[in-house]
Amino acid sequence: MRKLEPFIAINIILAALFAGAIVYATIRFGPDLTRMVSDPHKFREYVLSFGPWSAVIFMLFQVLQVVIAVIPGEPVQIAGGYIFGTFWGTVYSTLGITIGYIIVFTCVKLFGFPLVKILVPEKDLNKLSALINSPKLETTIFLLFLIPGIPKDILVYVAGLTPIKPVLFFIIITIARFPAMLGSSFVGAKIESSQYLIAIIVSVIASVLFVLGYIYKQRIIGFVHLQISKKKIGHE
């Protein structure tokens, strides 16, 4: 046990340093990045100024949006459709977000619970703790990532503590997040082509789903928790 103690101490220190870097980046760059992505026209000019690297720069913003949680995801995703159209906006948004999730997931695997404890609020961690030992882990992750209004970035941190295989995890969340990516890119493309009525209709539908997901997220998580508990009892 004594041989493990230095390793644990080093792991906690590294986790704290990584978390501190994220917090610093959030405070230092978060507000400026948020203002930039909130104006689709200016954001498009900035992204396209990189020429052939435009898609890479846009995906980098998606990665930052996942890692630096203060940056709102929806404006970046809508901007993807505004800049690249529905198809490529969806592709680039999905790739960027998946890369961001891979970074977070890998860091959790490296640093473990100390990192999660620092970056995830205790109340959220407690609500999602049942996910860690879920006998229906894959289905649970898919549903929670699919339903709007549930904090996806926090879910990635918690999922990193589970025994799910990384490749399977990324396949599941890519499929689950695809409808949201497609919808946002579609809205952005319609705004760019001045088809505002269609963009408003789709946005209203998406907003209603998001609000419902946000309002009932505790019930949804509670329901998932209950089903997990029943499965555990059944296995016992």
Secondary structure, 3 states (H helix, E strand, C coil): CCCHHHHHHHHHHHHHHHHHHHHHHHHHHHHHHHHHHCCHHHHHHHHHCCHHHHHHHHHHHHHHHHHCCCCCHHHHHHHHHHHHHHHHHHHHHHHHHHHHHHHHHHHHHHHCHHHHHHHCCHHHHHHCHHHHHCCCHHHHHHHHHHCCCCCHHHHHHHHCCCCCCHHHHHHHHHHHHHHHHHHHHHHHHHHHCCCHHHHHHHHHHHHHHHHHHHHCHHHHHHHHHHHHHHHHHHHC
